[in-house]
């Protein structure tokens, strides 16, 4: 049982630190370790973009320059701090600190999807790429696809709800979009998105016999730099 619990904790750490799953080693090898950033106009916290020329994909990220803290339960690495920085040409960088490491993820936003184009752990500096370096980044996985529809699957994650209520220490949200994936051993990983905020909660649930092992990271605060 102890071995199973240790393995479960390790899986949780991997799930929580990588958000929608770590890219494969091959994918990481293809990703530039480049060197941010002219900022496009950004939303107020919790509001939705109104300008017609602005990509709707920005509505699923926090405002530029904000730092969000997520209350963790069930595991020491579930407590997260995520800083959002807008880069050039519709790219967004997230710096996620779980107390054990800082993971950098860079997303490329377009009209019909958001792609993860860079992933690097142990990242303790600022990412300041040129336009050329950003354009050279190769897609690793698909983060979001538009329009968002219940029942569709995005890179192994099924959209199980588009009108969910979800409670966090920050506030109770309505109309949350819920992505869910299941591993071979039956573990369930859920992420909750709210338009105007982006990700607001993560859940990892794994059963071991009669016991249920649950880890959550829930939005607690948002600060503007």
N, C-alpha and C positions, 0 to 999 in steps of 0.2 A: 504493500500500500504506500509506504514512504517513497519508493521509487516512482510509483505512478504519480503521486502528488508533486514530486520534484519535476517530473517530465511535464506535468500539467502547467506548473508555474512557468517553466521555460517557454512553453507554447504561448502562454498568455503574454509574456514579455515581448515575444516576437510579433504577435498579433497587434498589441497595443502600440508598439513603437513604430511599426510599419504601416499602420492605418489600414489600407485596403490590401495589405499583403506585401511582403518584401519582393522586389524583383529578383529574378534568377541571377546567378552569378554571371551568366553569359550576357544578360541584359545590362548589368552594371558595368561589365567590361567594355560594352559598346558606348557607354555614356561618358561624355566629356567631363573631366575634372577641371572645368574652366574657371576663369575668374570673373552698382545695379542701378544707377537706375533712375531713368526719367519716369516720373509717375503719371499715369493717366488719371483723369478725374475719378474720384472715388465716392462711394455712397456714405451716408451717415450710418452709424451702427444700427443694424436692424431695419434699415429701409431698403427699398427696391429701386434699382436704376430706372429713371424715367426718360432719359434721352434716347431717342430712337436709334442713334448711331452706336450706342454702347452695347457691347455683347451681354446677353442675358447670363452668360456663364459667370460674370462677376458677382451676380446675386447669390452665388453658392460659395463665396469666400468672405471672410471678415474684411472690414475696411482696411485700406492701406495703412501700415504703421501701427496697427493694433496688436496688443498682446492679450491672449485669452488664457485664463487659468481653468483647468478642469479638475474637479474634485475626484480623487481616486478612492475606490473601495475594493477590497478583496486582494490587493497586491500592492507592494511598495512602489512598483513602477507604473501604477495606474494613474498616479497624480502627475498631470501634464501641464506644461506651459508651451503655448504655440504662438509664435510671432509671425505675422503676415506682412510681406513686403511685395509691392507691385514692381515688376521689372519692365523692360522695354518690349514693344511689339506683342502685347497681350500675353505676357508670361507672369506667373505668380510664384513667389518662393515662400515656403513654410519652413520655419525652424522649430523643430519639436524637441523639447527637453523633458525627459522622463526621470531625471535625477541620476540616471546611469550613463546616458549618452545624449548627444544632440544629433538629430537626423535632419538633413536638408532634403526637401523635396521640391522640385520645380515642375510646374504645370504649364502647358500650352493651351490657351483658350481659343476656341474658334466658334463659328456660328452653330455648329451641330454637335460639338463634343469638347471634352476637356481631356487632355492626355498627360500622363506622367512622363516627363522627358529626362529627368535627372533624379537620382537617389543616391545619397551618400551619408553613411554613419560616421560618428566621431568627427563631426564638422563644427569647429569652434572658431570660425572666422566669418567675415562677411563675404557673400557671394556677389561679385561685381563683374558680370559678363558683358562683353561687347555684343552688338547686334549680330555680328558674324558668328560669335560663339553660341549665341542662343539659337540661331538658325541651324547650326550644325548638330544640335542635340537630336538624337533619334528617339522616337516614341518607345516607351517601355511597356506601358499598359494604358487602358482606357479607364478614366476616373469617373466621368459622367457622359451621358449621351442625351441629346435633346431631339424631340420632346421627351420628357420623363413620363413613362407609362407603367402603371401597375402590371406586374406579370412578366415584364421584360427582364432579360439578364444582361448585365454589363460586366464583362470580364470575370465571369464566375459568380457574381453577386446578383441575386434576384431581387427585384423591387417588389416587396410583399405588401406595401401600403403606401399610399400617397396622401392620406388624410388622417394620420395618427396624432394622438395627443401624447406628449412626452413631458415629464416633469424633470427639471434640473434645479440646482440651487440658485441659478440666475433668474429663472422664471419658468412658468408652465407654457409650453408652446402648443399651438394647434397646427394642423395640416403639415405635420412632419412627414418627410419621405424616408421610408425605412428600407435599407439594403440588408440582405441576409445571405450568408453563405454557410455551408456545412462541410466539415472535414470528414475524412474517411472514418475516424474514430467517433463520429457523432457530435463533435464539438460545434457549437453554433456561434457565429460572429455577426453582430448587428451594428450598423452605423445609422445614425439619425441625422438627416439634413433638414434645415429650415430655410426657406427663401429669405434672403436678406441677412442671414447669419452664416450659412454654411453648416459645417458639422457641429452638432450640439451635444451629442452623446454617443458612446460606444458601449457595447455589451459583449462579454465573452462568457458563454455558459457551457460547462462540461459536466457530464454525469459520470460518477464512478460508483457503480453498484447502486446503493440506496442514497448515496450522497450527491449533492449538486454543488459544483464549484463555480462561483460567479464572480466576475470582475467587471467593474464599470468605471468609466471616465465620463463625468457630466460637467457641462459648462457651469462655472461658478462666477466668473467675473470677466469683464472686458475693459481694457485700459488703452487709451490713445497716447502714443509717445509725444 
